Amino acid sequence: FYNYNLFEINYMKISFLIKYLLLILFFIFPYSLYAKKIPNLVGVWSGENIKSSLKKGFVRSNNVVEITEQKSRVFKGFVVHKNGKEEFVGVIKSNHKDFFWADSSDDDGKVIGTILDKKTIETCYLDSGRDAVAGCSILKRVK
């Protein structure tokens, strides 16, 4: 009779402990399992740019972008042009696939981008007005 009560008390303690641990795992595990890792865009990206411009018509050129710094989902860097470098700042959307950046030039053009995989991004530039431009680049990470 005495051993039966001891067994019942230990069983209750073990049962409570298991339920408590399962409850903790239920709340913690899903967040770590499904948490998306923010993509790291720091590096040099290069690829072909195709664009249509009211001023210059249809143009193909090489595009080089260097993202120099990233903190969480925000980043900064520069685009290499014939005339030098043009700085920009950007942000990765919460879906961790799409991003935007705004450059330091006086035009109002913006870049809309998509992360295709760890080594490939697509950037599309749009600028309205008299010198309207629309173009896209598939860029591969080279560094």
Residue frames as a rotation matrix with the C-alpha (Angstrom) as fourth column:
PHE 1
0.571 0.821 0.000 0.00
0.821 -0.571 0.000 0.00
0.000 0.000 -1.000 0.00
TYR 2
0.500 -0.454 -0.737 2.78
0.138 -0.799 0.585 2.45
-0.855 -0.394 -0.337 0.91
ASN 3
-0.587 -0.772 0.245 4.77
0.327 0.052 0.944 1.72
-0.741 0.634 0.222 -2.27
TYR 4
-0.086 0.655 0.750 1.69
0.996 0.049 0.071 2.29
0.009 0.754 -0.657 -4.38
ASN 5
0.840 0.395 -0.373 1.36
0.441 -0.896 0.045 5.88
-0.316 -0.202 -0.927 -3.09
LEU 6
0.055 -0.913 -0.404 5.06
-0.019 -0.406 0.914 6.50
-0.998 -0.043 -0.039 -3.71
PHE 7
-0.610 -0.215 0.763 4.68
0.685 0.343 0.643 5.25
-0.400 0.915 -0.062 -7.28
GLU 8
0.359 0.857 0.369 1.62
0.932 -0.346 -0.103 7.45
0.040 0.381 -0.924 -7.77
ILE 9
0.714 -0.165 -0.680 3.47
0.138 -0.920 0.368 10.57
-0.686 -0.356 -0.634 -6.51
ASN 10
-0.386 -0.922 -0.033 6.50
0.059 -0.060 0.996 9.92
-0.921 0.382 0.077 -8.76
TYR 11
-0.385 0.336 0.859 4.23
0.907 0.307 0.287 9.27
-0.167 0.890 -0.424 -11.72
MET 12
0.712 0.694 -0.102 2.45
0.679 -0.719 -0.152 12.58
-0.179 0.039 -0.983 -11.12
LYS 13
0.365 -0.666 -0.651 5.77
-0.088 -0.720 0.688 14.45
-0.927 -0.194 -0.321 -10.90
ILE 14
-0.653 -0.634 0.415 7.08
0.302 0.285 0.910 12.84
-0.695 0.719 0.006 -14.08
SER 15
-0.033 0.747 0.664 3.80
0.997 0.074 -0.034 13.43
-0.075 0.660 -0.747 -15.87
PHE 16
0.804 0.304 -0.511 3.81
0.353 -0.936 -0.002 17.11
-0.478 -0.179 -0.860 -14.86
LEU 17
-0.036 -0.927 -0.374 7.44
-0.119 -0.368 0.922 17.49
-0.992 0.077 -0.097 -15.94
ILE 18
-0.629 -0.154 0.762 6.78
0.652 0.429 0.625 15.94
-0.423 0.890 -0.169 -19.36
LYS 19
0.392 0.855 0.341 3.72
0.919 -0.350 -0.179 18.13
-0.034 0.384 -0.923 -19.94
TYR 20
0.676 -0.211 -0.706 5.70
0.095 -0.925 0.368 21.22
-0.731 -0.316 -0.605 -18.90
LEU 21
-0.422 -0.906 -0.001 8.58
0.030 -0.015 0.999 20.38
-0.906 0.422 0.033 -21.28
LEU 22
-0.398 0.361 0.843 6.17
0.900 0.330 0.284 19.69
-0.176 0.872 -0.457 -24.14
LEU 23
0.707 0.681 -0.192 4.49
0.655 -0.733 -0.184 23.03
-0.266 0.005 -0.964 -23.53
ILE 24
0.275 -0.708 -0.650 7.84
-0.158 -0.701 0.696 24.82
-0.948 -0.089 -0.305 -23.67
LEU 25
-0.687 -0.551 0.475 8.80
0.317 0.361 0.877 23.01
-0.654 0.753 -0.073 -26.88
PHE 26
0.078 0.828 0.556 5.42
0.972 0.060 -0.226 23.84
-0.221 0.558 -0.800 -28.40
PHE 27
0.876 0.306 -0.374 6.05
0.282 -0.952 -0.117 27.57
-0.392 -0.003 -0.920 -27.99
ILE 28
0.243 -0.879 -0.410 9.79
-0.407 -0.476 0.780 27.74
-0.881 -0.022 -0.473 -28.73
PHE 29
-0.359 -0.510 0.782 10.42
0.364 0.695 0.621 25.15
-0.860 0.507 -0.064 -31.45
PRO 30
0.435 0.559 0.706 8.08
0.853 -0.006 -0.521 26.48
-0.287 0.829 -0.480 -34.16
TYR 31
0.919 -0.097 -0.383 9.66
-0.140 -0.986 -0.086 29.95
-0.369 0.132 -0.920 -34.03
SER 32
-0.016 -0.999 -0.050 13.19
-0.535 -0.034 0.844 28.63
-0.845 0.041 -0.534 -34.48
LEU 33
-0.251 -0.032 0.968 12.08
0.535 0.829 0.166 26.12
-0.807 0.559 -0.191 -37.11
TYR 34
0.376 0.556 0.741 10.24
0.922 -0.147 -0.357 28.59
-0.090 0.818 -0.568 -39.32
ALA 35
0.545 -0.234 -0.805 12.29
0.069 -0.945 0.321 31.73
-0.835 -0.230 -0.499 -38.67
LYS 36
0.845 -0.249 0.473 13.60
0.493 0.023 -0.870 33.07
0.206 0.968 0.142 -41.95
LYS 37
0.046 -0.909 -0.415 17.23
0.746 -0.245 0.619 34.03
-0.664 -0.338 0.667 -42.08
ILE 38
0.760 0.165 -0.628 17.84
-0.160 -0.890 -0.427 37.49
-0.630 0.425 -0.650 -43.51
PRO 39
0.719 -0.506 0.477 19.83
0.689 0.431 -0.582 37.13
0.089 0.747 0.659 -46.75
ASN 40
0.201 -0.761 -0.616 23.30
0.288 -0.555 0.780 38.65
-0.936 -0.335 0.108 -46.74
LEU 41
0.897 0.204 0.391 23.69
0.430 -0.209 -0.878 40.90
-0.098 0.956 -0.275 -49.80
VAL 42
0.575 -0.743 -0.342 27.15
-0.478 -0.644 0.597 42.27
-0.664 -0.180 -0.726 -48.97
GLY 43
-0.047 -0.671 0.740 29.51
0.515 0.619 0.594 41.75
-0.856 0.409 0.316 -51.88
VAL 44
-0.576 -0.195 -0.794 30.15
-0.560 -0.613 0.557 42.61
-0.595 0.766 0.244 -55.51
TRP 45
0.137 0.740 0.659 27.43
0.354 0.584 -0.730 41.78
-0.925 0.334 -0.182 -58.02
SER 46
-0.583 -0.397 -0.708 27.86
-0.505 -0.506 0.699 41.87
-0.636 0.766 0.095 -61.80
GLY 47
-0.267 0.488 0.831 25.76
0.638 0.736 -0.228 41.14
-0.723 0.469 -0.508 -64.87
GLU 48
-0.817 0.005 0.576 24.18
0.528 -0.393 0.752 42.40
0.230 0.919 0.319 -68.06
ASN 49
-0.424 0.678 -0.600 21.80
0.161 -0.596 -0.787 45.33
-0.891 -0.430 0.143 -67.97
ILE 50
-0.621 0.338 0.708 19.11
0.741 -0.043 0.670 45.80
0.257 0.940 -0.224 -70.61
LYS 51
-0.354 0.522 -0.776 17.21
0.444 -0.637 -0.630 49.05
-0.823 -0.568 -0.006 -70.72
SER 52
-0.034 0.441 0.897 14.94
0.932 -0.309 0.187 51.23
0.360 0.843 -0.400 -72.78
SER 53
-0.360 -0.182 -0.915 15.41
0.590 -0.804 -0.072 54.97
-0.723 -0.566 0.397 -72.64
LEU 54
0.753 0.655 0.062 13.60
0.493 -0.500 -0.712 57.84
-0.435 0.567 -0.699 -74.37
LYS 55
0.603 -0.597 -0.530 16.95
-0.552 -0.791 0.263 59.56
-0.576 0.134 -0.806 -74.81
LYS 56
-0.366 -0.921 -0.133 19.18
-0.813 0.247 0.528 56.64
-0.453 0.301 -0.839 -75.92
GLY 57
0.192 0.502 -0.843 16.75
-0.826 0.547 0.138 53.96
0.531 0.670 0.520 -77.14
PHE 58
0.986 0.147 -0.074 17.50
-0.100 0.894 0.437 50.31
0.131 -0.424 0.896 -76.41
VAL 59
0.182 -0.967 0.176 20.82
-0.825 -0.248 -0.507 49.75
0.534 -0.053 -0.844 -74.66
ARG 60
0.885 -0.097 -0.455 22.76
0.289 0.881 0.375 46.75
0.364 -0.463 0.808 -73.33
SER 61
0.183 -0.862 0.472 25.62
-0.607 -0.477 -0.636 47.26
0.773 -0.170 -0.611 -70.90
ASN 62
-0.235 -0.335 -0.912 27.48
0.543 0.733 -0.409 45.64
0.806 -0.592 0.009 -68.02
ASN 63
0.518 0.457 0.723 26.25
-0.392 -0.624 0.676 46.51
0.760 -0.634 -0.144 -64.53
VAL 64
-0.349 -0.646 -0.678 28.43
0.495 0.488 -0.719 46.31
0.796 -0.587 0.150 -61.40
VAL 65
0.539 0.558 0.631 26.99
-0.372 -0.514 0.773 46.86
0.755 -0.652 -0.069 -57.93
GLU 66
-0.538 -0.660 -0.525 28.83
0.277 0.449 -0.849 46.66
0.796 -0.602 -0.059 -54.62
ILE 67
0.696 0.690 0.200 26.88
-0.073 -0.208 0.975 46.35
0.714 -0.693 -0.095 -51.39
THR 68
-0.223 -0.954 0.201 29.35
-0.190 -0.160 -0.969 47.46
0.956 -0.254 -0.145 -48.74
GLU 69
-0.961 -0.076 0.267 27.38
-0.269 0.017 -0.963 47.22
0.068 -0.997 -0.037 -45.49
GLN 70
-0.124 0.954 -0.274 24.26
-0.137 0.257 0.957 45.53
0.983 0.156 0.099 -44.17
LYS 71
-0.957 -0.010 0.289 22.59
-0.288 0.069 -0.955 45.63
-0.011 -0.998 -0.069 -40.76
SER 72
-0.331 0.854 0.402 19.58
0.044 0.440 -0.897 43.37
-0.943 -0.279 -0.183 -40.46
ARG 73
0.256 0.527 0.810 17.39
0.824 0.319 -0.468 44.15
-0.505 0.788 -0.353 -43.49
VAL 74
0.950 0.063 -0.305 18.90
-0.067 -0.915 -0.398 47.56
-0.304 0.399 -0.865 -44.37
PHE 75
0.228 -0.894 0.387 21.98
0.837 0.383 0.391 47.98
-0.498 0.234 0.835 -46.54
LYS 76
0.755 -0.061 -0.653 24.05
-0.308 -0.912 -0.271 50.48
-0.579 0.406 -0.707 -48.49
GLY 77
0.060 -0.757 0.650 26.49
0.671 0.513 0.536 50.43
-0.739 0.404 0.539 -51.35
PHE 78
-0.045 -0.105 -0.993 27.21
-0.515 -0.850 0.113 51.89
-0.856 0.517 -0.016 -54.76
VAL 79
0.786 0.235 0.572 26.73
0.410 0.494 -0.767 51.28
-0.463 0.837 0.292 -58.48
VAL 80
-0.311 -0.932 -0.185 29.82
0.275 -0.275 0.921 51.61
-0.910 0.236 0.342 -60.69
HIS 81
0.840 0.538 0.070 29.23
0.269 -0.302 -0.915 53.86
-0.470 0.787 -0.398 -63.74
LYS 82
0.375 -0.696 0.613 31.53
0.819 -0.062 -0.571 55.13
0.435 0.716 0.546 -66.49
ASN 83
0.214 -0.216 0.953 31.63
-0.060 -0.976 -0.208 58.47
0.975 -0.012 -0.221 -64.67
GLY 84
-0.649 -0.499 0.574 32.29
-0.592 -0.143 -0.793 57.05
0.478 -0.855 -0.202 -61.19
LYS 85
-0.794 0.344 -0.501 30.29
0.535 0.786 -0.309 55.59
0.287 -0.513 -0.809 -58.33
GLU 86
-0.312 0.779 0.543 26.71
-0.508 -0.620 0.597 56.36
0.802 -0.090 0.590 -57.33
GLU 87
-0.988 -0.108 0.110 25.83
-0.146 0.428 -0.892 55.58
0.050 -0.897 -0.438 -53.71
PHE 88
-0.127 0.986 -0.110 22.52
-0.377 0.054 0.925 54.08
0.917 0.159 0.365 -52.63
VAL 89
-0.790 0.056 0.610 20.67
-0.570 0.296 -0.766 52.90
-0.224 -0.953 -0.202 -49.54
GLY 90
-0.351 0.663 -0.661 18.24
-0.503 0.462 0.730 50.01
0.790 0.589 0.172 -49.51
VAL 91
-0.368 0.336 0.867 15.99
-0.833 0.294 -0.468 47.70
-0.412 -0.895 0.171 -47.54
ILE 92
-0.905 0.144 -0.402 14.99
-0.053 0.896 0.441 44.04
0.423 0.420 -0.803 -47.86
LYS 93
-0.049 0.968 0.248 11.25
-0.760 -0.197 0.619 43.47
0.648 -0.158 0.746 -47.45
SER 94
-0.111 0.068 0.992 9.96
-0.921 0.367 -0.128 41.25
-0.372 -0.928 0.022 -44.64
ASN 95
0.902 0.430 0.038 9.40
-0.377 0.829 -0.413 38.39
-0.209 0.358 0.910 -47.10
HIS 96
0.207 -0.950 0.232 13.24
-0.246 0.179 0.953 38.24
-0.947 -0.255 -0.196 -47.42
LYS 97
0.085 -0.121 0.989 12.94
0.846 0.533 -0.007 38.03
-0.526 0.838 0.148 -51.23
ASP 98
0.476 0.215 0.852 12.21
0.731 -0.636 -0.248 41.54
0.489 0.741 -0.460 -52.48
PHE 99
-0.108 -0.533 -0.839 14.17
0.813 -0.533 0.234 44.73
-0.572 -0.657 0.491 -51.89
PHE 100
0.831 0.309 0.462 14.26
0.508 -0.762 -0.402 48.40
0.228 0.569 -0.790 -52.85
TRP 101
-0.139 -0.811 -0.568 16.97
0.875 -0.369 0.313 51.01
-0.464 -0.454 0.761 -53.06
ALA 102
0.940 0.332 0.081 17.19
0.338 -0.869 -0.360 54.73
-0.049 0.366 -0.929 -53.66
ASP 103
0.104 -0.975 0.198 20.34
0.964 0.049 -0.261 56.32
0.244 0.218 0.945 -55.04
SER 104
-0.046 -0.261 -0.964 22.06
0.682 -0.714 0.160 59.59
-0.730 -0.650 0.211 -54.27
SER 105
-0.809 -0.248 0.532 21.50
0.579 -0.491 0.651 61.19
0.100 0.835 0.541 -57.68
ASP 106
-0.824 0.471 -0.314 19.09
-0.312 -0.841 -0.443 64.05
-0.472 -0.267 0.840 -58.26
ASP 107
-0.580 0.669 -0.466 16.72
-0.468 0.195 0.862 61.99
0.667 0.718 0.200 -60.43
ASP 108
-0.088 0.634 0.768 13.74
-0.980 0.084 -0.181 60.25
-0.179 -0.769 0.614 -58.89
GLY 109
0.140 0.083 -0.987 14.54
-0.565 0.825 -0.011 56.76
0.813 0.559 0.163 -60.15
LYS 110
0.200 0.000 0.980 14.25
-0.909 0.374 0.186 53.77
-0.366 -0.927 0.075 -57.85
VAL 111
-0.608 -0.410 -0.679 15.46
-0.604 0.795 0.061 50.19
0.515 0.447 -0.731 -57.96
ILE 112
0.493 0.723 0.484 13.11
-0.852 0.514 0.099 47.29
-0.177 -0.461 0.870 -57.31
GLY 113
-0.418 -0.779 -0.468 14.90
-0.821 0.544 -0.173 44.00
0.389 0.312 -0.867 -56.74
THR 114
0.808 0.586 0.062 14.35
-0.571 0.752 0.330 40.32
0.147 -0.302 0.942 -56.13
ILE 115
-0.294 -0.846 0.444 16.69
-0.870 0.429 0.243 37.82
-0.396 -0.315 -0.862 -54.51
LEU 116
0.378 0.425 -0.823 16.56
-0.805 0.590 -0.065 34.83
0.457 0.687 0.565 -56.85
ASP 117
0.783 -0.207 -0.586 19.01
0.428 0.863 0.268 32.69
0.450 -0.461 0.765 -54.84
LYS 118
0.671 -0.525 -0.524 22.12
0.482 -0.228 0.846 33.14
-0.564 -0.820 0.100 -52.66
LYS 119
-0.376 -0.926 0.018 24.26
0.533 -0.200 0.822 34.08
-0.758 0.319 0.569 -55.66
THR 120
-0.723 0.179 0.667 21.76
0.615 -0.273 0.740 35.79
0.315 0.945 0.087 -57.97
ILE 121
-0.272 0.682 -0.679 19.63
0.409 -0.557 -0.723 38.94
-0.871 -0.475 -0.127 -57.72
GLU 122
-0.212 0.268 0.940 17.53
0.924 -0.260 0.282 40.82
0.320 0.928 -0.192 -60.25
THR 123
-0.420 0.064 -0.905 17.44
0.443 -0.856 -0.266 44.61
-0.792 -0.512 0.332 -60.12
CYS 124
-0.058 0.470 0.881 15.07
0.963 -0.206 0.173 46.77
0.263 0.858 -0.440 -62.15
TYR 125
-0.727 -0.293 -0.620 15.43
0.448 -0.888 -0.106 50.54
-0.520 -0.355 0.777 -62.44
LEU 126
0.124 0.808 0.576 12.55
0.970 -0.221 0.101 52.89
0.208 0.546 -0.811 -63.24
ASP 127
-0.640 -0.257 -0.724 12.75
0.413 -0.910 -0.042 56.64
-0.648 -0.326 0.688 -63.79
SER 128
0.280 0.836 0.471 9.90
0.926 -0.107 -0.362 58.74
-0.252 0.538 -0.805 -65.16
GLY 129
0.311 -0.097 -0.945 9.87
0.019 -0.994 0.108 62.12
-0.950 -0.052 -0.308 -66.86
ARG 130
0.700 -0.039 -0.713 11.36
-0.663 -0.408 -0.628 63.45
-0.267 0.912 -0.312 -70.10
ASP 131
-0.226 -0.864 -0.449 14.33
-0.897 0.365 -0.250 61.12
0.380 0.346 -0.858 -69.84
ALA 132
0.593 0.581 0.558 12.28
-0.769 0.614 0.177 58.07
-0.239 -0.534 0.811 -68.83
VAL 133
-0.430 -0.758 -0.491 14.26
-0.769 0.592 -0.240 54.87
0.472 0.274 -0.838 -68.36
ALA 134
0.670 0.499 0.549 13.25
-0.697 0.678 0.235 51.27
-0.255 -0.540 0.802 -67.61
GLY 135
0.085 -0.705 -0.704 15.83
-0.666 0.485 -0.567 48.52
0.741 0.517 -0.428 -67.30
CYS 136
0.885 0.184 0.427 16.68
-0.444 0.607 0.659 45.28
-0.138 -0.773 0.619 -65.55
SER 137
-0.109 -0.948 -0.298 19.83
-0.838 0.249 -0.486 43.33
0.535 0.197 -0.822 -64.68
ILE 138
0.954 0.129 -0.272 20.40
0.026 0.865 0.501 39.77
0.300 -0.484 0.822 -63.58
LEU 139
0.279 -0.879 0.387 23.41
-0.811 -0.431 -0.395 40.07
0.514 -0.204 -0.833 -61.27
LYS 140
0.672 -0.198 -0.713 25.64
0.348 0.935 0.068 37.25
0.654 -0.294 0.697 -60.03
ARG 141
0.897 -0.426 0.118 27.73
-0.292 -0.370 0.882 37.53
-0.332 -0.825 -0.457 -56.88
VAL 142
0.656 -0.735 -0.170 31.39
0.032 0.253 -0.967 37.73
0.754 0.629 0.190 -57.91
LYS 143
-0.572 -0.817 0.071 32.92
-0.046 -0.055 -0.997 38.46
0.819 -0.574 -0.007 -54.45
